[in-house]
Amino acid sequence: MSETQMTEAFLENETGLFRFLARRLKCAFTARDLTHEIFLKIKDQNEIVQIHNRKAYLFRIAANLATDYMRVEQRRAEILSEADDLVRERVEGRHPERLLIARQELARLEQALTQLPSLSRKIFYLNRFGRKTQSEIAKEFGISLGTVEAHIRKVLNHLASVRDQ
Amino acid sequence: MVESADYKNTSGEKIDPKLSYVARQWVVRLSSGQITAKELRRFKLWLAEDPSHQQAYERERTFWHQLDCLEGTVVWDQQDQELLKQPGGSRSFIHAHPRWTFMTGGMVAAFLALVLVYQDIKMFLLADHHTSVGQQQTVTLPDGSLAYLNTDTAIAVTYHADERRIDLLRGEAFFEVLANRQKPFRVVAQGGVIQAVGTAFVVHAHDQQTVVTVTEGMVAVSSAANTENLVLPSVAVHQGSEPSNSQGEISQTVERFDIERAVAWVQGIIEINGLPFAQAIAELDRYQPGRIVLLADLTQTIHVSGRFTLDGLDEAIAAVAATQGLTLVRVTPYLILIF
């Protein structure tokens, strides 16, 4: 099997492969990435193997890639949910008053917030009360995820330093 | 029992501020929705390491939830909107004296920021696609060729009937080019032109020189900024070699080297292969928004190798510093000192 024959087979079936992946993954972006990955995979193959049904072979690769991808995503979802539990567990079940802050403390924290840059405050606010995820905020402000997190860290550290004064 | 007392500290014992700090960073990371399996493992190890860790974490985690009380207490949006419309407003500044001083401070800061980011704005206006520090992006060009942008990179795309032209305004990009003999694919970076037919290559605009890495096929590198002069002497570069094209002239050094390393970043991996310590740190610094300042005696440092992922950048920097027995201090999220 020469590399060009395989490439030709890929180009013939590219749209089909993309649709197949998009149907499985329900995400056009990922489907496009994986379609591209199929191409890289067949180009990487050094050994010359005799493949009778090139189309079936390509779809086999696509199915494997989709399965791997979903496995990783599944694992990813589990990790995020575990992390979420670690931050929340038992806190929400506590007496509500335990999570309240004395009025004068609250006033100090409010005051502390005004000392922070407007962008940091805004990001913190959107993340906490606007229920926006960090990646949504990153997109909205055109900044990197790391920067969003740095702003949130900055706000929390500042508030904690006021608390500990 | 006063339940809200744990706002201060349940046990009444003093918690080490350093531990509190570390615990807070974990709280933020755990709530970020971005945490990796590896980080989660590290967190659990940290938590189990000592009861004081558990205690510090419980306190910071509670504080994080207590901050919910701040909802609605500050009129965020209104304040921010006022900041935006203030300069053109007809409000008398004298009446709003405290606000006036606040505004002046704000405007001075805004002006300074504007001067600082002027370069960025210029890039932003010229660029069709760009990434900020620490970000990577894949761009599909109009003909289906692909451009992978590394951290802090900007490109402008101009497609004509007889030419596909990409201006690399800043940073580093990897191109996978679809063959089309009628429309040569050219990348212009700092006055140098790289022309490709059907190939894959990386262009990295360093401070004063452009480095071209060819992973597949062959490209021609010339120093003519004007594409009409492309007939000028050019260096043909074959797969696996890396000529640098300093501003205005072509260096004759065409080296063979490790392709895998040069394009590792396309997969989100940073490879450092026997670089001097300062260079290794500079390479990692490219991917994070802050600045790393080296206060250490660089003559005492040894060369460094390593393979890092973009997700674990903070650890990577710490690990590289540790190879030299140096101390790393994060002064702010944007400033790291190594000494």
Boltz contact constraints between the chains, C-beta under 6 A:
constraints:
  - contact:
      token1: [A, 79]
      token2: [B, 37]
      max_distance: 6.0
  - contact:
      token1: [A, 79]
      token2: [B, 40]
      max_distance: 6.0
  - contact:
      token1: [A, 83]
      token2: [B, 30]
      max_distance: 6.0
  - contact:
      token1: [A, 83]
      token2: [B, 35]
      max_distance: 6.0
  - contact:
      token1: [A, 83]
      token2: [B, 40]
      max_distance: 6.0
  - contact:
      token1: [A, 86]
      token2: [B, 30]
      max_distance: 6.0
  - contact:
      token1: [A, 87]
      token2: [B, 30]
      max_distance: 6.0
  - contact:
      token1: [A, 87]
      token2: [B, 31]
      max_distance: 6.0
  - contact:
      token1: [A, 87]
      token2: [B, 61]
      max_distance: 6.0
  - contact:
      token1: [A, 91]
      token2: [B, 65]
      max_distance: 6.0
  - contact:
      token1: [A, 95]
      token2: [B, 3]
      max_distance: 6.0
  - contact:
      token1: [A, 97]
      token2: [B, 3]
      max_distance: 6.0
  - contact:
      token1: [A, 97]
      token2: [B, 4]
      max_distance: 6.0
  - contact:
      token1: [A, 98]
      token2: [B, 3]
      max_distance: 6.0
  - contact:
      token1: [A, 99]
      token2: [B, 65]
      max_distance: 6.0
  - contact:
      token1: [A, 99]
      token2: [B, 66]
      max_distance: 6.0
  - contact:
      token1: [A, 100]
      token2: [B, 4]
      max_distance: 6.0
  - contact:
      token1: [A, 101]
      token2: [B, 66]
      max_distance: 6.0
  - contact:
      token1: [A, 101]
      token2: [B, 69]
      max_distance: 6.0
  - contact:
      token1: [A, 106]
      token2: [B, 69]
      max_distance: 6.0
  - contact:
      token1: [A, 110]
      token2: [B, 73]
      max_distance: 6.0
  - contact:
      token1: [A, 110]
      token2: [B, 74]
      max_distance: 6.0
  - contact:
      token1: [A, 113]
      token2: [B, 74]
      max_distance: 6.0
  - contact:
      token1: [A, 118]
      token2: [B, 80]
      max_distance: 6.0
  - contact:
      token1: [A, 122]
      token2: [B, 80]
      max_distance: 6.0
  - contact:
      token1: [A, 125]
      token2: [B, 76]
      max_distance: 6.0
  - contact:
      token1: [A, 129]
      token2: [B, 71]
      max_distance: 6.0
  - contact:
      token1: [A, 133]
      token2: [B, 33]
      max_distance: 6.0
  - contact:
      token1: [A, 134]
      token2: [B, 32]
      max_distance: 6.0
  - contact:
      token1: [A, 134]
      token2: [B, 33]
      max_distance: 6.0
  - contact:
      token1: [A, 143]
      token2: [B, 132]
      max_distance: 6.0
  - contact:
      token1: [A, 144]
      token2: [B, 132]
      max_distance: 6.0
  - contact:
      token1: [A, 144]
      token2: [B, 134]
      max_distance: 6.0
  - contact:
      token1: [A, 144]
      token2: [B, 135]
      max_distance: 6.0
  - contact:
      token1: [A, 146]
      token2: [B, 134]
      max_distance: 6.0
  - contact:
      token1: [A, 147]
      token2: [B, 289]
      max_distance: 6.0
  - contact:
      token1: [A, 149]
      token2: [B, 32]
      max_distance: 6.0
  - contact:
      token1: [A, 150]
      token2: [B, 333]
      max_distance: 6.0
  - contact:
      token1: [A, 152]
      token2: [B, 28]
      max_distance: 6.0
  - contact:
      token1: [A, 153]
      token2: [B, 28]
      max_distance: 6.0
  - contact:
      token1: [A, 153]
      token2: [B, 333]
      max_distance: 6.0
  - contact:
      token1: [A, 156]
      token2: [B, 24]
      max_distance: 6.0
  - contact:
      token1: [A, 160]
      token2: [B, 24]
      max_distance: 6.0
